[in-house]
Every structure is written in C-alpha cells, then in structure tokens.
Amino acid sequence: MTKDVIALTSKMPDTRSLLAGFFAGGPELGLAADQDGAVVRLCTPVGRPLVAVEAPLLVHTPGEAERLLGPEVSAPAPPYPSTS
C-alpha cells in the first residue's frame, strides 16, 4: 500500500539535507531517478522502491495549497510543496 505525504515549507528544500536523509536509511540502500530527474527513489538492494520524492514546486497563488489540500491546511508563504 502506498501513501502520499506532502510537506509545505517556507524555503526551497535543501538538496544536501534530502540526500543525507536518504543515505541515513543505510549503506545497502540505493538511489534511482527517472530520466529527467524529477523523481528520486530510495530502493532496496534488489531495486524495490521504498520512498519516492518528487521535485519541489513553488506555489505562486495565495490560497492554492489550501484549495488543493483542503481548508485545514495552514501553508507558509510562499510554500514549496514537496510530495513523496
């Protein structure tokens, strides 16, 4: 079963921090990316994906995160949604 998690941040996610988080999973895990690099996956030694992170998107329109994710969302401005 898969699950989507969306992180709304006030700053662009730091690439080094994301990679450090991936590699904290253990030395036996590997990284794979799609052809254009928009999705990076943390995979088991046999290639089974564990986590996928999509490239962050800048939300320019005020209220857009709330419209897409529901009224209970409290988004920072400007939010960078990062999905996995």
VENHUUR-V669768 format. One record per pair of residues at least 12 apart in sequence whose C-alpha atoms are under 6 Angstrom apart, sorted by sequence separation. I is the first residue (numbers start at 1). J is the second residue. If there is no record, write none. Layout:
I;J
I;J
This chain:
30;42
31;43
40;52
30;43
40;53
29;43
39;53
29;44
39;54
29;45
38;54
38;55
59;79
58;80
57;80
56;80
57;81
56;81
56;82
54;83
53;83
53;84
52;84
10;76
10;77
10;78
10;79
9;79
8;79
9;80
8;80
8;81
7;81
7;82
6;82
6;83
5;83
5;84
4;84
